[in-house]
Amino acid sequence: MLGTLVVALSIALVSYGQSSTDDEPIPGDYSGALRPQIHYSPPVGFMNDPNGMFLDADGTYHLYYQYNPTEIVAGNQHWGHATSQDLYHWTNQKIAIAPSGAEGEGIFSGSAVIDVNNTSGFFPNQTDGVVAIYTLNTNTAQTQDIAYSVDGGYTFTKYENNPVIDVNSTQFRDPKVLWYSAEDGTGWWSMVVAHAQDFVLTFYTSPNLREWTFASNFSHVGLLGLQWECPNLVTMPVEGTDETMYLLFLSINPGAPLGGSISQYYPGYFNGTHFTPVDGVTRLSDFAKDNYAGQFFYGIPEDQPAVSIAWASNWQYTEAVPTGAEGWRSSMSLPRLNTLKNVTRVGWDLVSKPYDLSPLFDGEPLAQNENLGNGQVVVDYSNVTSGAVYFQANLTGIPTDGSSTGTLNFTFYSSVSGENITGGFFLDGDTPFWIDRGSIRGFDNFWFTDKFLTNNLLLGGTGNWSLEAVVDRTLLEVFLADGERSGTVSFFPEERLDGLVVGTNGLNEGIEVSLVVRGLESAWADEEVGGGNGTVLGNVTTSA
Ligand code: FRU
């Protein structure tokens, strides 16, 4: 098996070597046992942060990402590129931005905007010009640079007067730019960028994306960890109102409480120059260990949920995970819909739910139960060839006076090896929801800790609780309480998982549990050439 994979990898790398002009997408084999089938992963090589995500006027989502196309560890950073209409079926595009080749140079993380009004002057005859704003990393500095695209984001030209911001630092990176509309009808570009080791986010303003003026600093709020990276700033709707609010998002690595990489966020107010958080609370966006450097798509209307994608890994072990034997490393998280909600006792909370999964639904549900009561459902999904499964359990009628009891548990397992990943929820007050990946045996690493938990407040709540879960060969994502909490967990089994048990036990009388389990179709299978040998070529026609 390993021999075949190594051969496949060398073929992929050789064929990349042949297209040395970077004029074609890199082919990839998406058939490997560890390859997620509904999540984005790169054709070959190493991927980390999502970058520059935007939705264009034709309804195409553009995802760029930190990419080393020639090795399965970080280094030699490029911006890889993929496009999608539904955020699940991706078309690999050719590399969007490449380093010059100078020793130590990398195109680091950043963002992209559509310069509809040609404020930059790069786009005299069009309204769909794209400007990418990224960090140029060299052996001696990190500067903020820009590149522009006149073909809708497929090819970029680096600005001749780069850098646009240089503060003589080696720890200054990951610019996020958005358009700020002031109340008097004027507007300007705002940037937030991290001084990683000072725990400072700096805001700049610009009329044209080329000249930037210092506006304010935001520092030492919430968790510090050891470095602040990948800030994002976005508006999103407030649930139950027609208001919107700003969310400042920030990633920490290293230094997460569970080790390595994690992200925190601050709901708050932004006036185009200064950000003010609603309070001093530290809020983490994920309760497990594999959700980092999340970004929000530029170009989503403000009154609609913000759409995000994160990197589903952790710097502590990402360069060691066994997908390297298949020639690639790292996946993105599911695309998520995000709103803000004022939750009882907790206060402002980032709500994240899976983006519409229905384009992947594979026929009728594998199981459906209107009221499970205290019972159990066992689903053999060995005939779901993608290995990707979704389930949703909704609990209603939960006592909110503190008397609720019982548990809801799930186990995804391999009928061959007995490996399993489990999770569950205790309803008796303040005990947690937990996930355990410790019985999966394909990866052993000191930092690859196996148990995660989050607390839920049922007391004084609505009497409802829900769990949505997606499993996809090597990823599990859960969304609790209508998206009030989420957890992203990578795992690497020796044998593919092919069964699911969902069970309840000891629930108070009157609690009703509805359950639906669905198989999901592979988003990559349709793109494979030659009848399922796994090779995906990407967009070879447009870029030829
Ligand atoms: C975060 C990060 C960014 C940097 C990029 C380099 O994962 O360290 O700060 O721009 O990765 O690939």
Residues whose N, C-alpha, C, O or C-beta is under 5 A from the ligand:
A	BS01	FRU	D49 Q66 Q77 F108 S109 R173 D174 E229 C230 A293
